[in-house]
Amino acid sequence: MTLQLGPLREESPASSRIYDVIIIGGGAAGLTAGLYAARAKMDTLLLEKAVWGGQIAYTGLVENYPGFPDGAMGPDLAVWMYDQATKQGLQTLST
């Protein structure tokens, strides 16, 4: 099933495109979903109203995230997640 995104802003190219997947919320879960959908070659749009990465972008040292035995700074994780997802072709729109 595909959904057509209604008008967001008149100048927005996203307003007239048809997407396979639309994800609402650009936190860690939304970025992960977007990464896997884009990697599966689905035409995917991720919408976020605040900051990419969600709450983790406001967090200091994150010591319980897999793959980082010494921890990582939350804002860094947010940027890395966003960069990885968009590199795979995820389209994003900040509303």
GROMACS elastic network, one bead per residue, 0.5 to 0.9 nm:
[ bonds ]
;  ai    aj funct       b0    kb
    1    20     6  0.69617   500
    1    21     6  0.87730   500
    2    18     6  0.65798   500
    2    19     6  0.58965   500
    2    21     6  0.71742   500
    3    17     6  0.89777   500
    3    18     6  0.60155   500
    3    19     6  0.60519   500
    3    20     6  0.69121   500
    3    21     6  0.76821   500
    3    22     6  0.79155   500
    4    15     6  0.79445   500
    4    16     6  0.70707   500
    4    17     6  0.64136   500
    4    19     6  0.66522   500
    5     8     6  0.79070   500
    5    14     6  0.70966   500
    5    15     6  0.55526   500
    5    16     6  0.66238   500
    5    17     6  0.67705   500
    5    18     6  0.67605   500
    5    19     6  0.77993   500
    5    22     6  0.85231   500
    6    14     6  0.86780   500
    6    15     6  0.56167   500
    6    16     6  0.72248   500
    7    10     6  0.65700   500
    7    12     6  0.80061   500
    7    14     6  0.81936   500
    7    16     6  0.74185   500
    8    11     6  0.85313   500
    8    12     6  0.67319   500
    8    14     6  0.77262   500
    8    15     6  0.57984   500
    8    95     6  0.78751   500
    9    12     6  0.51639   500
    9    13     6  0.86213   500
    9    14     6  0.86695   500
    9    15     6  0.70403   500
   10    13     6  0.82145   500
   10    15     6  0.73735   500
   11    14     6  0.88344   500
   11    15     6  0.82303   500
   12    15     6  0.56432   500
   12    16     6  0.82028   500
   13    16     6  0.63301   500
   13    17     6  0.70703   500
   14    17     6  0.53621   500
   14    18     6  0.82501   500
   14    45     6  0.83671   500
   14    93     6  0.81045   500
   15    18     6  0.86340   500
   18    43     6  0.81857   500
   19    22     6  0.66381   500
   19    42     6  0.79037   500
   19    43     6  0.52112   500
   19    44     6  0.58175   500
   19    45     6  0.68608   500
   20    37     6  0.89522   500
   20    42     6  0.57775   500
   20    43     6  0.51398   500
   20    44     6  0.59837   500
   20    45     6  0.84252   500
   21    34     6  0.84398   500
   21    37     6  0.74793   500
   21    42     6  0.69217   500
   21    43     6  0.64374   500
   21    45     6  0.63814   500
   21    46     6  0.84263   500
   22    34     6  0.85854   500
   22    43     6  0.86826   500
   22    44     6  0.57907   500
   22    46     6  0.58700   500
   22    47     6  0.75421   500
   23    26     6  0.79032   500
   23    30     6  0.64098   500
   23    31     6  0.86836   500
   23    33     6  0.77398   500
   23    34     6  0.70652   500
   23    44     6  0.76313   500
   23    45     6  0.62150   500
   23    47     6  0.61623   500
   23    48     6  0.87710   500
   24    30     6  0.70560   500
   24    45     6  0.85781   500
   24    46     6  0.59932   500
   24    48     6  0.64540   500
   25    28     6  0.88258   500
   25    29     6  0.81355   500
   25    30     6  0.55224   500
   25    31     6  0.81187   500
   25    46     6  0.69455   500
   25    47     6  0.57653   500
   25    49     6  0.75326   500
   25    50     6  0.88768   500
   25    52     6  0.85376   500
   25    53     6  0.89670   500
   25    54     6  0.79593   500
   26    29     6  0.74002   500
   26    31     6  0.55652   500
   26    32     6  0.89794   500
   26    34     6  0.88052   500
   26    46     6  0.65905   500
   26    47     6  0.64558   500
   26    48     6  0.50138   500
   26    49     6  0.81537   500
   26    50     6  0.83291   500
   26    51     6  0.73456   500
   26    52     6  0.52518   500
   26    53     6  0.57579   500
   26    54     6  0.61879   500
   26    82     6  0.85996   500
   26    92     6  0.87509   500
   27    30     6  0.52320   500
   27    31     6  0.60394   500
   27    32     6  0.84448   500
   27    48     6  0.81922   500
   27    51     6  0.80215   500
   27    52     6  0.61512   500
   27    55     6  0.69423   500
   27    56     6  0.76719   500
   27    57     6  0.86987   500
   27    78     6  0.81185   500
   28    31     6  0.52400   500
   28    32     6  0.60492   500
   28    33     6  0.85918   500
   28    52     6  0.84302   500
   28    53     6  0.53564   500
   28    54     6  0.66163   500
   28    55     6  0.84103   500
   28    56     6  0.75678   500
   28    78     6  0.74812   500
   28    81     6  0.74034   500
   28    82     6  0.89398   500
   29    32     6  0.50784   500
   29    33     6  0.61162   500
   29    34     6  0.84932   500
   29    53     6  0.86502   500
   30    33     6  0.50863   500
   30    34     6  0.60236   500
   30    35     6  0.84838   500
   30    46     6  0.73689   500
   30    47     6  0.89233   500
   30    53     6  0.84067   500
   31    35     6  0.59930   500
   31    36     6  0.86869   500
   31    46     6  0.77241   500
   31    52     6  0.82431   500
   31    53     6  0.72579   500
   31    81     6  0.65469   500
   31    82     6  0.65134   500
   31    84     6  0.89513   500
   31    85     6  0.64599   500
   31    90     6  0.88461   500
   32    35     6  0.50149   500
   32    36     6  0.63551   500
   32    37     6  0.86015   500
   32    81     6  0.75539   500
   32    82     6  0.89756   500
   32    85     6  0.73539   500
   33    36     6  0.53378   500
   33    37     6  0.60969   500
   33    38     6  0.84943   500
   33    85     6  0.89424   500
   34    37     6  0.51026   500
   34    38     6  0.59104   500
   34    39     6  0.82748   500
   34    44     6  0.66865   500
   34    45     6  0.75666   500
   34    46     6  0.66972   500
   34    85     6  0.64104   500
   34    86     6  0.85113   500
   34    90     6  0.61224   500
   34    91     6  0.85760   500
   35    38     6  0.52972   500
   35    39     6  0.59717   500
   35    40     6  0.85760   500
   35    81     6  0.85228   500
   35    82     6  0.87137   500
   35    84     6  0.72440   500
   35    86     6  0.74518   500
   35    87     6  0.87543   500
   35    88     6  0.66008   500
   35    89     6  0.80843   500
   35    90     6  0.65989   500
   36    40     6  0.61306   500
   36    41     6  0.87798   500
   36    42     6  0.89288   500
   36    85     6  0.80323   500
   36    88     6  0.86402   500
   37    40     6  0.50600   500
   37    41     6  0.66351   500
   37    42     6  0.54978   500
   37    43     6  0.77979   500
   37    44     6  0.65834   500
   37    90     6  0.79808   500
   38    41     6  0.50331   500
   38    42     6  0.52280   500
   38    43     6  0.65702   500
   38    44     6  0.60319   500
   38    85     6  0.74598   500
   38    86     6  0.83421   500
   38    88     6  0.58457   500
   38    89     6  0.55720   500
   38    90     6  0.53478   500
   38    91     6  0.85766   500
   39    42     6  0.73772   500
   39    85     6  0.83545   500
   39    88     6  0.57185   500
   39    89     6  0.74106   500
   39    90     6  0.83881   500
   41    44     6  0.84720   500
   41    88     6  0.86958   500
   41    89     6  0.81260   500
   42    90     6  0.88603   500
   43    89     6  0.81850   500
   43    90     6  0.76186   500
   43    91     6  0.79834   500
   44    89     6  0.80151   500
   44    90     6  0.57160   500
   44    91     6  0.60218   500
   44    92     6  0.83858   500
   45    90     6  0.63493   500
   45    92     6  0.55160   500
   45    93     6  0.73140   500
   46    90     6  0.72718   500
   46    91     6  0.62314   500
   46    93     6  0.62624   500
   46    94     6  0.83972   500
   47    91     6  0.88427   500
   47    92     6  0.60279   500
   47    93     6  0.50528   500
   47    94     6  0.58323   500
   47    95     6  0.67622   500
   48    51     6  0.69099   500
   48    52     6  0.68912   500
   48    54     6  0.88171   500
   48    92     6  0.78416   500
   48    93     6  0.64970   500
   48    95     6  0.60786   500
   49    52     6  0.86583   500
   49    93     6  0.84901   500
   49    94     6  0.54406   500
   50    54     6  0.75549   500
   50    94     6  0.72977   500
   50    95     6  0.79201   500
   51    54     6  0.57404   500
   51    55     6  0.83652   500
   51    57     6  0.73246   500
   51    94     6  0.82653   500
   52    55     6  0.88966   500
   52    57     6  0.72785   500
   52    78     6  0.64533   500
   52    79     6  0.75861   500
   52    81     6  0.87661   500
   52    82     6  0.68319   500
   52    94     6  0.86330   500
   53    56     6  0.58714   500
   53    57     6  0.54455   500
   53    58     6  0.88264   500
   53    74     6  0.86142   500
   53    75     6  0.78361   500
   53    77     6  0.77094   500
   53    79     6  0.72604   500
   53    81     6  0.72364   500
   53    82     6  0.71273   500
   54    57     6  0.57717   500
   54    58     6  0.76774   500
   54    78     6  0.76644   500
   55    58     6  0.54742   500
   55    59     6  0.66783   500
   55    74     6  0.84473   500
   56    60     6  0.81184   500
   56    62     6  0.82338   500
   56    73     6  0.86685   500
   56    75     6  0.65804   500
   56    77     6  0.74321   500
   56    78     6  0.64838   500
   57    60     6  0.82489   500
   57    73     6  0.85389   500
   57    74     6  0.51039   500
   57    76     6  0.76000   500
   57    77     6  0.74358   500
   57    78     6  0.54661   500
   57    79     6  0.81932   500
   58    74     6  0.65156   500
   58    75     6  0.64960   500
   59    62     6  0.71164   500
   59    73     6  0.71820   500
   59    75     6  0.69163   500
   60    72     6  0.82211   500
   60    73     6  0.53542   500
   60    74     6  0.53970   500
   60    75     6  0.75368   500
   61    71     6  0.62886   500
   61    72     6  0.56072   500
   61    74     6  0.61073   500
   62    65     6  0.64305   500
   62    68     6  0.87718   500
   62    70     6  0.88927   500
   62    71     6  0.52675   500
   62    72     6  0.53317   500
   62    73     6  0.58135   500
   62    74     6  0.59727   500
   62    77     6  0.88260   500
   63    66     6  0.87943   500
   63    68     6  0.74639   500
   63    69     6  0.73440   500
   63    70     6  0.66394   500
   63    72     6  0.66741   500
   63    73     6  0.86488   500
   64    68     6  0.77877   500
   64    69     6  0.79538   500
   64    70     6  0.89699   500
   64    71     6  0.67833   500
   64    72     6  0.89969   500
   65    68     6  0.60954   500
   65    69     6  0.79731   500
   65    71     6  0.69329   500
   65    72     6  0.79108   500
   66    69     6  0.73999   500
   66    71     6  0.88485   500
   67    70     6  0.89908   500
   67    71     6  0.85491   500
   68    72     6  0.64005   500
   69    72     6  0.85870   500
   72    75     6  0.87070   500
   72    76     6  0.70876   500
   72    77     6  0.68947   500
   73    76     6  0.53688   500
   73    77     6  0.64429   500
   73    78     6  0.88996   500
   74    77     6  0.51008   500
   74    78     6  0.62804   500
   74    79     6  0.87944   500
   75    78     6  0.50539   500
   75    79     6  0.63386   500
   75    80     6  0.86528   500
   76    79     6  0.52027   500
   76    80     6  0.61285   500
   76    81     6  0.85890   500
   77    80     6  0.50617   500
   77    81     6  0.60514   500
   77    82     6  0.85346   500
   78    81     6  0.52462   500
   78    82     6  0.61984   500
   78    83     6  0.85702   500
   79    82     6  0.51421   500
   79    83     6  0.59798   500
   79    84     6  0.84844   500
   80    83     6  0.51150   500
   80    84     6  0.60346   500
   80    85     6  0.85671   500
   81    84     6  0.52505   500
   81    85     6  0.61926   500
   81    86     6  0.86430   500
   82    85     6  0.52780   500
   82    86     6  0.61259   500
   82    87     6  0.84113   500
   83    86     6  0.53310   500
   83    87     6  0.59366   500
   83    88     6  0.87055   500
   84    87     6  0.51563   500
   84    88     6  0.65654   500
   85    88     6  0.53165   500
   85    89     6  0.68274   500
   85    90     6  0.56956   500
   85    91     6  0.87930   500
   86    89     6  0.50073   500
   86    91     6  0.65890   500
   86    92     6  0.77836   500
   87    90     6  0.71550   500
